[in-house]
């Protein structure tokens, strides 16, 4: 009987019986590709033998200790991993080409080797000599890291089974080729099968595996989304090409907090850790000017201060532009609508540009009030005091909602010399922080009290 093909959407992982131009599940176009199974399994009439048995949750030993983490010595990497590398875990690292994924992972391999782990670095994109050249440039030529240049997954698994390392880095998952799957390397079937085999190998042998993944033009890791579900931790390496800052962000972590970030600075000798990112993002800050507002945010578990910059200028008739870098453009449109509907501040016929200095990307709603303040400052040409930070969430009614970890934000602001804060009414801010809190009940109060507009 001929084998029946299936088709998988590379965007959402939905399975279809035939090819079509548009996925019915997610609505994406031209994302459906022909697929094949991981292997030829047994028929539906046969059942596998029971090799284990289910046990009651109450029968588990309550005082059983979790597996010991291994710290690499790179504090920012250990922070993102949740405190260190967990044995028998699978980590997926994604990022744009040239952002520094291979560099930071080669440094991580050397750091883990220096911490006493046996590390193997497998490159499917570069020859071993090229990896050694990069290691020499980074000053790591003396690191006790084993190198291999291979794309055949069977050969790689055989080598890892023989070497028995503590951590293996695979660069990258899109170059891996499994002979049991009849499709080209980088296809949906190959990526899924290779990730499945490597994850199973990590759990079976107790080896920590780090997989490098390319990203699509939308910024998502290329290949089926099921790969992100297979692994324990998913990290994204972010940064703008024109900036020296790089941010390693955890979007999934079974062993630690998600949305944790580690900050690095790209230098001629590799990526250097940044212990206090707030100082870094504010170090090049100019003298206080209209449209510039400092936001006290939270990234994961750490407070981070950054600068929002806004520019409002007259636009040609009917051609007003809205340009955003580092923030959500839809949320900017919402704030502009609230300012016009609730506060009577029109932006029609005006170009609006919003940027976060330093290449940082902010996603939390607590930045709403800082964005509104920057827009008002730019439109009215009125500068906020240089020693003031702003944070708070804006509702569609124009009211301001308190946000979490207010004390942590204010303490970080005080540490960097800020003396005042504009925040929503109802926020829990004690005098012990040393920051003078100016609380606003709604957006209209900010417009009238701070900018004298409206």
Secondary structure by P-SEA (a helix, b strand, c coil): ccbbbbbbcccccccccccccccccccccccbbbbbcccccccccccccccbbbbbcccccccccccbbbbccaaaaaaaacccccccbbbbbbbcccccaaaaaaaaaaaaaaaccbbbbbbccccaaaaaaaaaaaccccccbbbbbbccaaaaaaaaaaacccbbbbcccccccccccccccccaaaaaaaaaaaaaaaaaacbbbbbbbbbcccccccccaaaaaaccbbbbbbbbccccbbbbbbcccccccccbbbbbbbccccbbbbccaaaaaacccccccccbbbbbcccccbbbbbbbbbbbbbbcccbbbbbbccccaaaaaaaaaaaaaccccccccbbbbbbbccccccccccaaaaaaaaaaaaaacccccccbbbbbbbccccbbbbbcaaaaaaaaaaaacccbbbbcccccccccccccccccccaaaaaccccccc
